[in-house]
Every structure is written in structure tokens, then in C-alpha cells.
Amino acid sequence: MILRVNVSFSYGKRKVLKGVSFEARRGSLLAIIGPNGAGKSTLLKCIAGILRPDGKVELDGVDLLHMNPRERARFVSYVPQASVPEFNFTIEEFVEMGTYFTEGSVRNALRKVGLWDRRKDSVLSLSGGEYQLVLLARALAQGGRVILLDEPTSHLDVNHALRIMELLRELREEKVVIAVLHDLNLALRYANELLILKGGEKVWEGSVGALSPKILEEVYGVKVEFVRGRFGTAVLSSL
Ligand SMILES: Nc1ncnc2c1ncn2[C@@H]1O[C@H](COP(=O)(O)OP(=O)(O)OP(=O)(O)O)[C@@H](O)[C@H]1O
């Protein structure tokens, strides 16, 4: 299974994605990294069909860009950046708002994120991190072959963040998994492939093993050192 992307996108007259092209495969977790405002979330929304870019988004040759949203939902599920829940639904009801769920897929998804026992609780009672897990469960219950996640660990403590990254690592066996990550340590530890955006352009792509401190220094404008340890590579940085 292979997702091929080549997109440009403007908000009004402002071009924020300039011919960003890459491929992502099942079996590999692709992390999109880069500075604030680089266009990472916009790229994910273009692939998810929330924004309509110029270019192409194809899964095994099937055009996802020009599909209607309901049809696209069979292929792609999207986990947005966590915001705040606004309406008083139970966790279970909220997960059932996705498209193409089944009773079994909702149960499995809630078990995977550890919220099955709380399924009758209101989403309004959740912490930011718990709500993030519910958003992930909704995407999992939908069961698309591509899962897109926008900063899936941003509100999570270290334990929950590692659990989610382990879950994504498992998911890559059956799906194309693409996550926007700000945490470089998580990206280096869990991703196989990296796509680096800056100023709406792809500035680097490759396997995690090929990344050097020099590349990150150029991208982020800070001094960077890699420290290899028992649990992988840590990124130390300084102005
Ligand atoms: N709805 C919008 N209307 C106009 N401009 C927007 C809109 N959303 C984002 N932008 C602009 O597009 C550019 C890319 O934004 P985007 O959110 O994709 O970046 P990002 O890499 O995800 O940033 P961050 O890491 O800060 O979340 C930014 O300059 C941003 O100001």
C-alpha cells in the first residue's frame, strides 16, 4: 500500500504549500516535522480532504483528492489537533460520530486507548489528554487504510505519549501512518521516515537513521547534539 502526495495550497493569495511531494508506505511510520508555521497541519488537512489543494493525493493509484468526503472516509481517517469538546455526548457516542464504524470497531478502539470502562462518561468531563485519546479512538473505529494524526501526543504525559506512539507503531503494520510531531525525541524513536517542512517546502526527507544534527540545525536554527542511549536517540539543543 502506497500513498503518493504532491500538493500546493494557498490560503487566499498566500501560498503555504509549494509543491510538497512525498510517498508513504504501509509498514513505515512517517513523521512530518518542521518549525512553527511550516505548513505541517495544512499538508495533513490537504491529504485528509479538509482543504482542497492543487496536485494529487493517490492511494495505490486511486485518486483520493476528488472523492466525495463520505467515500474518502473509507480510505482516510484524520485525528485533528486536540481542541476542547463543546457538546455533552458520552465518549461512546462521540466515537460513533465517525464514518463507517461498527459496534465491534468502537469497542476495539476504546479498548486500545484505555477508555472502554469510561465509555458512558461525558466528553465534557475529560482532561485535554483524555480527549486526545477519544479523538484517536474515533479515527481508529473508522478503520481507514491511511491514518493522519496532527500532534497526537501534544497534551499527553510521558506515559500516555509512549503508549500512543507504541500503538502507532503497531498500526503501521496494517495502515499508512503519518503523524505531525513536534517532539523530535518521539519522532526519532518511533518514526521510520521523516519529512521536514520549512516555509511551505520540503527541505529534507529520508530515513530516521540518515538524519544528522546538522540538518536539524539548519531547519530550526539552534545547535543540536544527538545522544545515543538505551532507549534510542535523544536530541539536545541550545540557542
Ligand atoms: N485558516 C488559515 N487562514 C490563513 N492562513 C492560515 C490558516 N491556517 C494556517 N495559516 C497559515 O499557513 C501557514 C502554515 O500553517 P500550518 O498550521 O499548516 O503550520 P504548522 O507547520 O502546522 O505550524 P505549527 O507547528 O505552528 O502548528 C502559517 O503561516 C499560518 O499562519
The ligand as an ORCA input file, in Angstrom:
! r2SCAN-3c Opt
* xyz 0 1
  N      -7.083     29.212      8.088
  C      -5.980     29.884      7.727
  N      -6.063     31.032      7.037
  C      -4.960     31.714      6.661
  N      -3.698     31.310      6.918
  C      -3.551     30.178      7.610
  C      -4.672     29.399      8.057
  N      -4.214     28.308      8.714
  C      -2.866     28.402      8.698
  N      -2.477     29.502      8.032
  C      -1.080     29.922      7.780
  O      -0.445     28.931      6.997
  C       0.877     28.721      7.433
  C       1.067     27.242      7.763
  O       0.254     26.929      8.897
  P       0.189     25.465      9.495
  O      -0.781     25.500     10.634
  O      -0.049     24.495      8.403
  O       1.682     25.296     10.016
  P       2.281     24.218     11.006
  O       3.589     23.797     10.428
  O       1.301     23.147     11.285
  O       2.515     25.122     12.283
  P       2.565     24.762     13.858
  O       3.767     23.892     14.055
  O       2.757     26.114     14.473
  O       1.278     24.111     14.248
  C       1.110     29.627      8.631
  O       1.809     30.757      8.223
  C      -0.286     30.004      9.070
  O      -0.317     31.301      9.594
*
